[in-house]
Amino acid sequence: MKTTRLVPVVLLIFVLVFAANAYPQEGTTFDVIITKVRLAARVLEEKGAAGLDEFNKAEGPWVWADTYIFIYNCDEGIIAAHPNNDLIGVNLDTLVDVNGTYLGLDLCNAAKREKGGFTEYWWEKLGEAEPSRKISYMYQVPGQPYQVGAGIYESELSLADLELLLGRTGTSGTPETPEASESPETQETPESPAEEVE
């Protein structure tokens, strides 16, 4: 029954809202990004297009620390949902960084990998004129035309290090640790390359 399947999603959203407001948000790690991206994918897997509006809010469980969830529809070539509503519907072909990298295409290609993937590009941080290296993780929503992503500005980790991080995450999207049942913000992650970004 459809209602029975929505109860876990509603509970998940409640937990994320509580966790986002109950703990300090001093930054994020790639473990948290992977987990939140895959949780967002579960919401869209259940709700489809009806769930897109949840990701268009500038405040809430999908905007945290110094990042946020964004949704692409690579088949249509557009940004399907974004907390900056001016970007909704923007053509992915127009997203080019200062080095000429077509980041829309790169992110769509990263989502095609079995566990999703990382890509890097140079983008201006809010309020800064010079671009910085940004790494985003992108994941395909099962059974839907959407791809979910989030990224952080990071200058040291290699994409190869981050792909190793994907190798130790479970198919549920949470790192394989005893604490995986906790909310993403409260998880203590094992030693990993992602800890270096805090």
Secondary structure, 3 states (H helix, E strand, C coil): CHHHHHHHHHHHHHHHHHHHHHCCCCCCCHHHHHHHHHHHHHHHHHHHHHHHHHHCCCCCCCEECCEECEEEECCCCEEEECCCHHHCCCEHHHCECCCCCEHHHHHHHHHCCCCCEEEEEEEECCCCCCEEEEEEEEEECCCCCCEEEEEEECCCCCHHHHHHHHHCECCCCCECCHHHHCCHHHCCCCCCHHHHHC
